[in-house]
């Protein structure tokens, strides 16, 4: 007789597949990591297949795991559809979500895919803008929620705060060191270093200028753009160096160190435009809070 698949095991498997770690999956399903490990083992035993490659950094799907993920997601969606159709309890609605472009590129695909696997009837519209603009849109209630940056990283989830992740800012250039760029620093140390930065009200812009001023290094704002693609293009040209979230640095560009001064970390937090957000907004905010630290 074929084994029956337990929906709880399928849910844990899907969470672990999208999160990439069993610890993240444990937080999302409200179980201990050891329980999640046992649940995955039970599912593998039932199927007679190994679903994950395990390593110190997390888990990744085996070939069998990749094939089974599609089945598991379809089974869970069909289950949710059945429950929703007969009990009218499934979450529905639309969310307008704001996010800076670098976070959108680095994190949003995984967040959307994993959330959509659970709540397929919630439509998410995306607005990309720097944090100051997103705060204005939230205040005007033109967006429902946003993932924004904050310079205050002293409190996080583990201490009861609302910063759910920190990200390191980095100087970025087209060559491995500042000296290799043709900015005339080798012949004239007082020649200003050309910078390509986001708009003046952006946190990375202010952080870059504060760092250069503190180190007393000469610089000039040679290019300004709120588009990450624009900053990357200028940086690739070799005409200036830029500041980006370290995780968003393309593989063909280089993170620059000394003599450039250290840059700070920024905190990421989720904020909403309403004191009593809808269940759909609550669900997506909770999903981001649980998933983002592990992406």
C-alpha positions in Angstrom: 0.0 0.0 0.0 1.3 3.4 -1.0 2.1 5.8 1.8 -0.2 8.8 2.4 1.4 12.2 2.3 0.9 14.3 5.4 0.1 18.0 4.6 2.1 19.2 7.6 5.2 17.4 6.2 4.5 18.9 2.7 4.3 22.4 4.3 7.5 22.0 6.1 9.2 20.7 3.0 8.0 23.7 0.8 9.1 26.2 3.5 12.6 24.5 3.8 13.0 24.4 0.0 12.3 28.1 -0.4 14.2 29.2 2.7 17.3 27.2 2.1 17.8 26.4 5.8 15.9 24.1 8.3 16.3 26.8 11.0 14.3 29.3 8.8 11.7 26.7 8.0 11.4 25.9 11.8 10.6 29.5 12.6 8.0 29.7 9.8 6.1 26.6 10.8 6.4 27.2 14.5 8.4 24.0 15.3 11.9 23.3 16.7 14.7 22.6 14.2 15.0 19.1 15.4 11.2 18.5 14.8 11.6 19.9 11.2 14.6 17.6 10.6 12.5 14.7 11.7 9.6 15.8 9.5 11.8 16.0 6.5 13.2 12.6 7.3 9.7 11.1 7.6 8.7 12.6 4.2 11.9 11.2 2.6 11.2 7.8 4.1 7.7 7.8 2.8 8.9 8.7 -0.7 12.0 6.5 -0.6 14.0 9.4 -2.0 16.4 12.0 -0.6 14.9 15.5 -1.1 17.8 17.7 0.2 21.5 17.9 0.1 22.6 19.0 3.6 25.6 21.1 4.5 26.8 23.5 7.2 25.3 26.5 5.3 21.9 25.0 4.8 20.0 22.7 2.5 19.5 22.5 -1.3 17.2 20.4 -3.3 18.3 17.1 -4.9 17.0 16.3 -8.3 14.2 14.3 -6.7 13.5 17.2 -4.4 13.2 19.6 -7.3 10.7 17.4 -9.0 8.7 16.8 -5.8 8.6 20.5 -5.0 6.2 21.1 -7.9 3.9 18.3 -6.7 4.0 19.5 -3.1 3.1 23.1 -4.0 0.2 21.9 -6.2 -1.1 19.7 -3.5 -1.0 22.5 -1.0 -2.6 25.0 -3.4 -5.4 22.5 -4.2 -5.9 21.9 -0.5 -6.2 25.7 0.2 -8.5 26.1 -2.8 -10.8 23.4 -1.4 -10.8 24.9 2.1 -11.3 28.4 0.8 -14.2 27.4 -1.6 -16.2 25.7 1.2 -15.3 27.7 4.2 -14.6 31.1 2.6 -11.6 31.5 5.0 -8.8 31.8 2.4 -6.9 35.1 2.4 -7.7 37.3 -0.6 -7.1 40.8 -1.7 -4.4 43.1 -3.1 -1.4 44.7 -1.5 0.7 47.7 -2.8 4.2 47.0 -1.6 7.1 49.5 -1.7 10.7 48.6 -1.7 14.1 50.2 -2.7 15.4 48.8 -6.0 18.5 47.0 -4.5 16.3 45.2 -1.9 13.8 44.4 -4.7 16.5 42.7 -6.8 18.2 40.9 -3.9 15.2 39.6 -1.9 11.8 40.1 -3.6 11.8 37.1 -6.0 12.4 34.6 -3.2 9.9 36.4 -0.9 7.2 36.6 -3.6 7.7 33.0 -4.7 7.5 31.5 -1.2 4.5 33.7 -0.2 2.6 33.0 -3.4 3.0 29.3 -2.8 1.0 29.7 0.4 -1.4 32.6 -0.5 -2.0 32.4 -4.2 -5.1 34.7 -4.1 -3.3 37.7 -2.8 -2.2 40.1 -5.5 1.0 42.1 -4.8 1.7 45.3 -6.7 5.2 46.6 -6.4 6.5 50.2 -6.2 10.2 50.7 -6.4 11.6 53.9 -4.7 14.2 55.1 -2.2 13.2 54.9 1.5 12.4 58.7 1.9 10.0 58.5 -1.0 8.4 55.3 0.3 7.8 57.0 3.6 6.0 59.8 1.9 3.9 57.3 -0.1 3.0 55.4 3.1 2.0 58.7 4.9 -0.2 59.5 1.9 -1.6 56.0 1.9 -0.6 55.5 -1.7 1.1 52.2 -0.8 0.0 49.7 1.9 3.4 48.6 3.3 7.1 48.9 2.5 10.5 47.4 3.3 12.7 50.4 4.2 16.2 51.2 5.4 17.1 52.7 8.8 20.5 53.8 10.1 19.5 52.5 13.6 20.6 48.9 13.8 20.9 48.8 17.6 17.7 46.8 18.1 16.5 43.8 16.2 13.9 41.1 16.3 15.9 39.1 18.9 15.8 42.0 21.3 12.2 43.1 20.7 12.9 45.7 18.1 11.7 45.9 14.5 15.0 45.7 12.5 14.7 42.3 10.9 18.0 42.3 9.0 21.2 44.4 8.6 23.0 45.0 5.3 26.6 46.3 4.8 27.1 49.2 2.5 30.2 48.9 0.2 32.3 51.1 -2.1 32.1 49.6 -5.6 34.4 50.1 -8.6 35.2 48.6 -11.9 38.7 47.6 -10.8 39.9 45.8 -7.6 41.5 48.8 -5.9 41.0 52.6 -5.9 44.5 53.1 -7.1 43.9 51.2 -10.3 41.1 53.6 -11.3 42.3 56.5 -13.5 41.2 59.2 -11.0 44.7 60.9 -10.8 45.1 60.0 -7.1 48.5 58.5 -7.9 49.9 61.8 -9.2 47.7 64.2 -7.2 46.4 63.0 -3.8 44.1 66.1 -3.6 42.4 65.2 -6.9 38.7 64.6 -6.0 37.4 61.1 -6.2 34.3 61.0 -8.5 31.3 59.4 -6.9 28.1 58.0 -8.4 25.4 58.1 -5.8 21.7 57.9 -5.3 19.6 61.0 -4.6 20.8 63.3 -1.8 18.0 62.2 0.6 19.0 58.5 0.3 20.7 56.9 3.3 23.5 55.5 1.2 24.2 58.9 -0.3 24.4 60.5 3.2 26.5 57.6 4.5 29.0 58.0 1.7 29.4 61.7 2.1 29.7 61.4 5.9 32.4 58.8 5.5 34.4 60.8 3.0 34.1 64.0 5.1 35.1 62.1 8.2 38.2 60.7 6.5 38.9 64.2 4.9 39.2 62.7 1.5 38.4 65.0 -1.5 35.5 63.9 -3.6 32.8 65.2 -6.0 29.4 64.0 -6.9 30.0 63.2 -10.5 26.7 61.3 -11.2 23.4 61.0 -9.4 20.7 58.5 -10.0 17.9 56.8 -8.1 18.2 53.9 -10.5 20.4 51.0 -9.3 20.9 50.1 -13.0 22.1 53.6 -13.7 24.6 53.5 -10.9 25.9 50.1 -12.0 26.3 51.4 -15.6 28.3 54.4 -14.5 30.5 52.2 -12.2 31.1 49.7 -15.0 32.3 52.6 -17.2 35.1 53.3 -14.7 34.2 57.0 -14.6 33.3 56.9 -10.9 32.9 54.7 -7.9 29.6 54.1 -6.2 28.0 52.8 -3.0 25.7 49.8 -3.0 24.3 47.2 -0.6 27.1 44.6 -0.6 24.6 41.8 -1.5 23.5 43.7 -4.6 27.0 44.2 -6.1 27.2 42.5 -9.5 29.9 39.8 -9.9 31.8 41.8 -12.5 32.4 44.8 -10.1 34.7 45.0 -7.1 34.2 45.9 -3.5 36.8 48.6 -2.6 38.6 48.9 0.7 41.4 51.2 2.0 42.2 54.1 1.5 38.4 54.5 1.3 36.8 54.9 4.7 34.5 52.1 6.2 30.8 52.5 5.5 28.1 51.7 8.0 25.4 49.0 8.0 21.8 49.8 7.4 18.8 48.1 9.1 15.8 46.8 7.2 12.3 47.0 8.6 8.8 46.6 7.5 6.3 49.4 8.0 2.6 49.7 7.1 0.4 52.7 6.3 -2.4 51.7 8.7 -2.6 51.0 12.5 -5.0 48.1 11.7 -3.7 46.6 8.5 -5.8 44.0 6.6 -5.2 40.2 7.2 -3.4 40.1 3.8 -1.0 42.8 4.7 -0.4 41.2 8.1 0.3 37.9 6.4 2.8 39.4 4.0 4.5 41.4 6.7 4.8 38.3 8.9 6.2 36.4 6.0 8.9 39.0 5.3 9.8 39.2 9.0 10.3 35.4 9.2 11.9 34.9 5.8 14.2 37.9 5.3 16.8 37.1 7.9 17.6 33.8 6.1 17.7 35.0 2.5 
